[in-house]
Amino acid sequence: MVKSIIRAHHILHTPLILTKCHKIFNRRNYYLQSRCIHHLVATLFHLYLLTL
């Protein structure tokens, strides 16, 4: 139950992160870009753990 809620949260959350990241990458803000990449990697890692 909890796993499916977390998975749904990540699936909904990822497009938001990607659109935010897209705007940030257009602005060439390197600090925010690295934060975004870190966030995306963490999200993908969580999704990977949930599929195990």
Jmol script that loads the backbone (N, CA, C; Angstrom):
load data "model"
ATOM      1  N   MET A   1       0.837  -1.210   0.000  1.00  0.00           N
ATOM      2  CA  MET A   1       0.000   0.000   0.000  1.00  0.00           C
ATOM      3  C   MET A   1       0.875   1.265   0.000  1.00  0.00           C
ATOM      4  N   VAL A   2       1.754   1.337   0.978  1.00  0.00           N
ATOM      5  CA  VAL A   2       2.633   2.508   1.087  1.00  0.00           C
ATOM      6  C   VAL A   2       3.508   2.630  -0.158  1.00  0.00           C
ATOM      7  N   LYS A   3       4.037   1.478  -0.620  1.00  0.00           N
ATOM      8  CA  LYS A   3       4.902   1.485  -1.813  1.00  0.00           C
ATOM      9  C   LYS A   3       4.174   2.056  -3.026  1.00  0.00           C
ATOM     10  N   SER A   4       2.915   1.668  -3.210  1.00  0.00           N
ATOM     11  CA  SER A   4       2.170   2.157  -4.378  1.00  0.00           C
ATOM     12  C   SER A   4       1.895   3.649  -4.269  1.00  0.00           C
ATOM     13  N   ILE A   5       1.680   4.134  -3.039  1.00  0.00           N
ATOM     14  CA  ILE A   5       1.469   5.580  -2.837  1.00  0.00           C
ATOM     15  C   ILE A   5       2.752   6.327  -3.181  1.00  0.00           C
ATOM     16  N   ILE A   6       3.885   5.804  -2.694  1.00  0.00           N
ATOM     17  CA  ILE A   6       5.181   6.439  -2.971  1.00  0.00           C
ATOM     18  C   ILE A   6       5.454   6.424  -4.472  1.00  0.00           C
ATOM     19  N   ARG A   7       5.178   5.294  -5.114  1.00  0.00           N
ATOM     20  CA  ARG A   7       5.411   5.179  -6.557  1.00  0.00           C
ATOM     21  C   ARG A   7       4.553   6.199  -7.314  1.00  0.00           C
ATOM     22  N   ALA A   8       3.289   6.290  -6.954  1.00  0.00           N
ATOM     23  CA  ALA A   8       2.383   7.248  -7.600  1.00  0.00           C
ATOM     24  C   ALA A   8       2.888   8.675  -7.396  1.00  0.00           C
ATOM     25  N   HIS A   9       3.368   8.964  -6.192  1.00  0.00           N
ATOM     26  CA  HIS A   9       3.896  10.292  -5.888  1.00  0.00           C
ATOM     27  C   HIS A   9       5.067  10.614  -6.800  1.00  0.00           C
ATOM     28  N   HIS A  10       5.993   9.649  -6.949  1.00  0.00           N
ATOM     29  CA  HIS A  10       7.165   9.882  -7.794  1.00  0.00           C
ATOM     30  C   HIS A  10       6.789  10.043  -9.256  1.00  0.00           C
ATOM     31  N   ILE A  11       5.845   9.232  -9.708  1.00  0.00           N
ATOM     32  CA  ILE A  11       5.425   9.304 -11.109  1.00  0.00           C
ATOM     33  C   ILE A  11       4.779  10.664 -11.402  1.00  0.00           C
ATOM     34  N   LEU A  12       4.025  11.177 -10.452  1.00  0.00           N
ATOM     35  CA  LEU A  12       3.405  12.494 -10.623  1.00  0.00           C
ATOM     36  C   LEU A  12       4.428  13.611 -10.473  1.00  0.00           C
ATOM     37  N   HIS A  13       5.400  13.382  -9.617  1.00  0.00           N
ATOM     38  CA  HIS A  13       6.379  14.398  -9.268  1.00  0.00           C
ATOM     39  C   HIS A  13       7.431  14.600 -10.365  1.00  0.00           C
ATOM     40  N   THR A  14       7.818  13.512 -11.031  1.00  0.00           N
ATOM     41  CA  THR A  14       8.899  13.567 -12.011  1.00  0.00           C
ATOM     42  C   THR A  14       8.647  14.557 -13.158  1.00  0.00           C
ATOM     43  N   PRO A  15       7.457  14.571 -13.793  1.00  0.00           N
ATOM     44  CA  PRO A  15       7.231  15.559 -14.861  1.00  0.00           C
ATOM     45  C   PRO A  15       7.373  16.994 -14.372  1.00  0.00           C
ATOM     46  N   LEU A  16       6.973  17.253 -13.128  1.00  0.00           N
ATOM     47  CA  LEU A  16       7.108  18.592 -12.557  1.00  0.00           C
ATOM     48  C   LEU A  16       8.574  18.968 -12.434  1.00  0.00           C
ATOM     49  N   ILE A  17       9.378  18.024 -11.950  1.00  0.00           N
ATOM     50  CA  ILE A  17      10.816  18.265 -11.822  1.00  0.00           C
ATOM     51  C   ILE A  17      11.413  18.529 -13.199  1.00  0.00           C
ATOM     52  N   LEU A  18      11.027  17.714 -14.171  1.00  0.00           N
ATOM     53  CA  LEU A  18      11.585  17.854 -15.520  1.00  0.00           C
ATOM     54  C   LEU A  18      11.238  19.198 -16.145  1.00  0.00           C
ATOM     55  N   THR A  19      10.020  19.660 -15.977  1.00  0.00           N
ATOM     56  CA  THR A  19       9.652  20.958 -16.560  1.00  0.00           C
ATOM     57  C   THR A  19      10.377  22.096 -15.849  1.00  0.00           C
ATOM     58  N   LYS A  20      10.514  21.971 -14.510  1.00  0.00           N
ATOM     59  CA  LYS A  20      11.274  22.961 -13.750  1.00  0.00           C
ATOM     60  C   LYS A  20      12.719  22.971 -14.211  1.00  0.00           C
ATOM     61  N   CYS A  21      13.291  21.776 -14.358  1.00  0.00           N
ATOM     62  CA  CYS A  21      14.684  21.636 -14.785  1.00  0.00           C
ATOM     63  C   CYS A  21      14.892  22.241 -16.157  1.00  0.00           C
ATOM     64  N   HIS A  22      13.955  22.029 -17.032  1.00  0.00           N
ATOM     65  CA  HIS A  22      14.054  22.556 -18.387  1.00  0.00           C
ATOM     66  C   HIS A  22      14.184  24.075 -18.361  1.00  0.00           C
ATOM     67  N   LYS A  23      13.365  24.722 -17.534  1.00  0.00           N
ATOM     68  CA  LYS A  23      13.421  26.186 -17.398  1.00  0.00           C
ATOM     69  C   LYS A  23      14.761  26.626 -16.809  1.00  0.00           C
ATOM     70  N   ILE A  24      15.218  25.874 -15.804  1.00  0.00           N
ATOM     71  CA  ILE A  24      16.481  26.207 -15.141  1.00  0.00           C
ATOM     72  C   ILE A  24      17.654  26.061 -16.110  1.00  0.00           C
ATOM     73  N   PHE A  25      17.638  24.988 -16.911  1.00  0.00           N
ATOM     74  CA  PHE A  25      18.727  24.772 -17.862  1.00  0.00           C
ATOM     75  C   PHE A  25      18.768  25.876 -18.908  1.00  0.00           C
ATOM     76  N   ASN A  26      17.626  26.418 -19.243  1.00  0.00           N
ATOM     77  CA  ASN A  26      17.587  27.540 -20.188  1.00  0.00           C
ATOM     78  C   ASN A  26      18.219  28.792 -19.594  1.00  0.00           C
ATOM     79  N   ARG A  27      18.171  28.903 -18.260  1.00  0.00           N
ATOM     80  CA  ARG A  27      18.725  30.085 -17.597  1.00  0.00           C
ATOM     81  C   ARG A  27      20.222  29.982 -17.318  1.00  0.00           C
ATOM     82  N   ARG A  28      20.795  28.788 -17.492  1.00  0.00           N
ATOM     83  CA  ARG A  28      22.222  28.560 -17.263  1.00  0.00           C
ATOM     84  C   ARG A  28      22.640  28.823 -15.810  1.00  0.00           C
ATOM     85  N   ASN A  29      21.779  28.421 -14.889  1.00  0.00           N
ATOM     86  CA  ASN A  29      22.121  28.552 -13.470  1.00  0.00           C
ATOM     87  C   ASN A  29      22.725  27.221 -13.011  1.00  0.00           C
ATOM     88  N   TYR A  30      24.042  27.181 -12.879  1.00  0.00           N
ATOM     89  CA  TYR A  30      24.733  25.911 -12.641  1.00  0.00           C
ATOM     90  C   TYR A  30      24.430  25.306 -11.272  1.00  0.00           C
ATOM     91  N   TYR A  31      24.249  26.146 -10.253  1.00  0.00           N
ATOM     92  CA  TYR A  31      23.898  25.636  -8.931  1.00  0.00           C
ATOM     93  C   TYR A  31      22.553  24.910  -8.978  1.00  0.00           C
ATOM     94  N   LEU A  32      21.558  25.539  -9.580  1.00  0.00           N
ATOM     95  CA  LEU A  32      20.230  24.930  -9.680  1.00  0.00           C
ATOM     96  C   LEU A  32      20.242  23.713 -10.594  1.00  0.00           C
ATOM     97  N   GLN A  33      21.065  23.750 -11.638  1.00  0.00           N
ATOM     98  CA  GLN A  33      21.181  22.604 -12.541  1.00  0.00           C
ATOM     99  C   GLN A  33      21.693  21.378 -11.790  1.00  0.00           C
ATOM    100  N   SER A  34      22.720  21.571 -10.953  1.00  0.00           N
ATOM    101  CA  SER A  34      23.266  20.428 -10.219  1.00  0.00           C
ATOM    102  C   SER A  34      22.253  19.911  -9.202  1.00  0.00           C
ATOM    103  N   ARG A  35      21.486  20.826  -8.593  1.00  0.00           N
ATOM    104  CA  ARG A  35      20.422  20.418  -7.671  1.00  0.00           C
ATOM    105  C   ARG A  35      19.384  19.576  -8.411  1.00  0.00           C
ATOM    106  N   CYS A  36      19.027  20.009  -9.607  1.00  0.00           N
ATOM    107  CA  CYS A  36      18.040  19.302 -10.422  1.00  0.00           C
ATOM    108  C   CYS A  36      18.500  17.910 -10.799  1.00  0.00           C
ATOM    109  N   ILE A  37      19.744  17.828 -11.237  1.00  0.00           N
ATOM    110  CA  ILE A  37      20.293  16.529 -11.627  1.00  0.00           C
ATOM    111  C   ILE A  37      20.286  15.596 -10.426  1.00  0.00           C
ATOM    112  N   HIS A  38      20.711  16.120  -9.278  1.00  0.00           N
ATOM    113  CA  HIS A  38      20.720  15.326  -8.047  1.00  0.00           C
ATOM    114  C   HIS A  38      19.317  14.822  -7.725  1.00  0.00           C
ATOM    115  N   HIS A  39      18.333  15.696  -7.854  1.00  0.00           N
ATOM    116  CA  HIS A  39      16.939  15.362  -7.559  1.00  0.00           C
ATOM    117  C   HIS A  39      16.412  14.283  -8.509  1.00  0.00           C
ATOM    118  N   LEU A  40      16.729  14.427  -9.780  1.00  0.00           N
ATOM    119  CA  LEU A  40      16.297  13.432 -10.764  1.00  0.00           C
ATOM    120  C   LEU A  40      16.931  12.074 -10.512  1.00  0.00           C
ATOM    121  N   VAL A  41      18.215  12.071 -10.193  1.00  0.00           N
ATOM    122  CA  VAL A  41      18.912  10.816  -9.909  1.00  0.00           C
ATOM    123  C   VAL A  41      18.304  10.155  -8.677  1.00  0.00           C
ATOM    124  N   ALA A  42      18.039  10.949  -7.646  1.00  0.00           N
ATOM    125  CA  ALA A  42      17.430  10.417  -6.424  1.00  0.00           C
ATOM    126  C   ALA A  42      16.049   9.829  -6.717  1.00  0.00           C
ATOM    127  N   THR A  43      15.264  10.516  -7.537  1.00  0.00           N
ATOM    128  CA  THR A  43      13.921  10.041  -7.890  1.00  0.00           C
ATOM    129  C   THR A  43      13.998   8.731  -8.665  1.00  0.00           C
ATOM    130  N   LEU A  44      14.902   8.663  -9.635  1.00  0.00           N
ATOM    131  CA  LEU A  44      15.072   7.435 -10.414  1.00  0.00           C
ATOM    132  C   LEU A  44      15.532   6.291  -9.521  1.00  0.00           C
ATOM    133  N   PHE A  45      16.415   6.591  -8.573  1.00  0.00           N
ATOM    134  CA  PHE A  45      16.905   5.586  -7.650  1.00  0.00           C
ATOM    135  C   PHE A  45      15.765   5.056  -6.777  1.00  0.00           C
ATOM    136  N   HIS A  46      14.912   5.956  -6.296  1.00  0.00           N
ATOM    137  CA  HIS A  46      13.745   5.537  -5.505  1.00  0.00           C
ATOM    138  C   HIS A  46      12.828   4.636  -6.314  1.00  0.00           C
ATOM    139  N   LEU A  47      12.565   5.017  -7.562  1.00  0.00           N
ATOM    140  CA  LEU A  47      11.710   4.194  -8.425  1.00  0.00           C
ATOM    141  C   LEU A  47      12.327   2.818  -8.648  1.00  0.00           C
ATOM    142  N   TYR A  48      13.653   2.787  -8.812  1.00  0.00           N
ATOM    143  CA  TYR A  48      14.357   1.519  -8.992  1.00  0.00           C
ATOM    144  C   TYR A  48      14.197   0.641  -7.744  1.00  0.00           C
ATOM    145  N   LEU A  49      14.365   1.233  -6.571  1.00  0.00           N
ATOM    146  CA  LEU A  49      14.221   0.471  -5.326  1.00  0.00           C
ATOM    147  C   LEU A  49      12.807  -0.071  -5.162  1.00  0.00           C
ATOM    148  N   LEU A  50      11.829   0.700  -5.594  1.00  0.00           N
ATOM    149  CA  LEU A  50      10.429   0.262  -5.480  1.00  0.00           C
ATOM    150  C   LEU A  50      10.104  -0.912  -6.394  1.00  0.00           C
ATOM    151  N   THR A  51      10.856  -1.043  -7.483  1.00  0.00           N
ATOM    152  CA  THR A  51      10.570  -2.143  -8.413  1.00  0.00           C
ATOM    153  C   THR A  51      11.240  -3.448  -7.986  1.00  0.00           C
ATOM    154  N   LEU A  52      12.160  -3.378  -7.035  1.00  0.00           N
ATOM    155  CA  LEU A  52      12.855  -4.594  -6.569  1.00  0.00           C
ATOM    156  C   LEU A  52      11.909  -5.522  -5.815  1.00  0.00           C
TER     157      LEU A  52
END
end "model"
wireframe off; spacefill off
backbone 0.3
color backbone group
